[in-house]
């Protein structure tokens, strides 16, 4: 019988990507929590309160959408490994596909903020 080399399992092949994506997701959540706590502690200042009420989507919404999108994409990379997108004959793999997924998630969050604020 011919000897066949066994390729590493899918989980082992993507472990460095999965580990770093998990770290990014944890750091993102911690940064968001610290930012919200800092903002809430400084809210009693009347000038800051007026500024947040007038420009809330720009001050709070856009950074929150960016962090949420990063978290979603990082968690997706943790669960599923590398990404591949194929739309209308265009194909993207690896970092390009991840970037496109982040852009799509970011735009979805921003449009939701725009529609609801």
C-alpha positions as CSV (number, residue, x, y, z in Angstrom):
1,X,0.0,0.0,0.0
2,X,1.2,3.5,-0.8
3,X,1.9,5.7,2.1
4,X,-0.2,8.8,2.1
5,X,0.9,11.8,4.1
6,X,-1.8,13.2,6.3
7,X,-2.3,16.9,6.0
8,X,-2.8,18.8,9.3
9,X,-6.4,19.1,10.4
10,X,-8.2,22.3,9.4
11,X,-8.2,23.5,13.0
12,X,-4.4,23.0,13.4
13,X,-3.7,24.7,10.0
14,X,-5.6,27.9,11.1
15,X,-4.6,27.9,14.8
16,X,-2.3,31.0,14.5
17,X,-5.1,32.9,12.7
18,X,-7.7,31.8,15.1
19,X,-5.6,32.7,18.1
20,X,-4.8,36.1,16.9
21,X,-8.4,36.8,15.8
22,X,-9.6,35.8,19.3
23,X,-7.1,38.1,20.9
24,X,-8.3,41.0,18.6
25,X,-12.0,40.2,19.5
26,X,-11.2,40.3,23.3
27,X,-9.1,43.5,23.0
28,X,-11.9,45.1,20.9
29,X,-14.6,44.3,23.5
30,X,-12.4,45.5,26.4
31,X,-11.6,48.8,24.5
32,X,-15.3,49.4,23.8
33,X,-16.2,48.8,27.4
34,X,-13.5,51.1,28.7
35,X,-14.6,53.8,26.2
36,X,-18.2,53.6,27.2
37,X,-17.4,53.7,30.9
38,X,-15.1,56.7,30.3
39,X,-17.8,58.5,28.3
40,X,-20.5,57.8,30.9
41,X,-18.4,59.0,33.8
42,X,-17.8,62.3,32.0
43,X,-21.4,62.8,30.8
44,X,-22.6,65.0,33.7
45,X,-20.6,67.8,32.1
46,X,-23.3,69.9,30.3
47,X,-21.1,70.8,27.3
48,X,-20.1,67.2,26.6
49,X,-23.7,66.1,27.0
50,X,-24.9,68.7,24.4
51,X,-22.1,67.7,22.1
52,X,-23.0,64.0,22.3
53,X,-26.7,64.7,21.8
54,X,-26.0,66.9,18.8
55,X,-23.4,64.7,17.2
56,X,-24.0,61.3,18.7
57,X,-23.8,59.2,15.6
58,X,-20.4,60.7,14.7
59,X,-18.9,60.6,18.2
60,X,-20.3,57.3,19.5
61,X,-21.9,55.5,16.5
62,X,-19.1,55.4,13.9
63,X,-16.4,54.2,16.3
64,X,-18.8,51.7,17.8
65,X,-19.7,50.5,14.3
66,X,-16.0,50.1,13.4
67,X,-15.3,48.1,16.6
68,X,-18.4,46.0,16.3
69,X,-17.5,45.2,12.6
70,X,-13.9,44.3,13.7
71,X,-15.3,42.0,16.4
72,X,-17.7,40.3,14.1
73,X,-15.1,39.6,11.4
74,X,-12.5,38.5,14.0
75,X,-15.0,36.1,15.6
76,X,-15.9,34.8,12.2
77,X,-12.3,34.1,11.4
78,X,-11.9,32.3,14.8
79,X,-14.8,30.1,14.0
80,X,-14.4,29.4,10.3
81,X,-10.8,30.2,9.4
82,X,-9.8,31.9,6.2
83,X,-12.4,33.6,4.1
84,X,-13.2,33.3,0.4
85,X,-15.8,35.4,-1.5
86,X,-16.9,34.8,-5.1
87,X,-19.4,37.3,-6.5
88,X,-20.3,37.8,-10.2
89,X,-17.1,36.2,-11.4
90,X,-14.9,38.2,-9.0
91,X,-13.0,36.1,-6.5
92,X,-11.3,37.2,-3.3
93,X,-9.4,35.1,-0.8
94,X,-7.5,35.6,2.5
95,X,-6.9,39.1,3.7
96,X,-8.8,40.7,0.8
97,X,-11.9,38.7,1.6
98,X,-11.6,39.6,5.3
99,X,-11.3,43.2,4.4
100,X,-14.4,43.1,2.2
101,X,-16.3,41.4,5.0
102,X,-15.2,44.1,7.4
103,X,-16.3,46.8,4.9
104,X,-19.7,45.1,4.4
105,X,-20.2,44.7,8.2
106,X,-19.2,48.3,8.8
107,X,-21.5,49.7,6.2
108,X,-24.4,47.6,7.6
109,X,-23.8,49.0,11.1
110,X,-23.4,52.6,9.8
111,X,-26.6,52.4,7.7
112,X,-28.5,51.0,10.7
113,X,-27.2,53.8,12.9
114,X,-28.2,56.3,10.2
115,X,-31.7,54.8,9.9
116,X,-32.3,54.6,13.6
117,X,-30.7,57.7,15.1
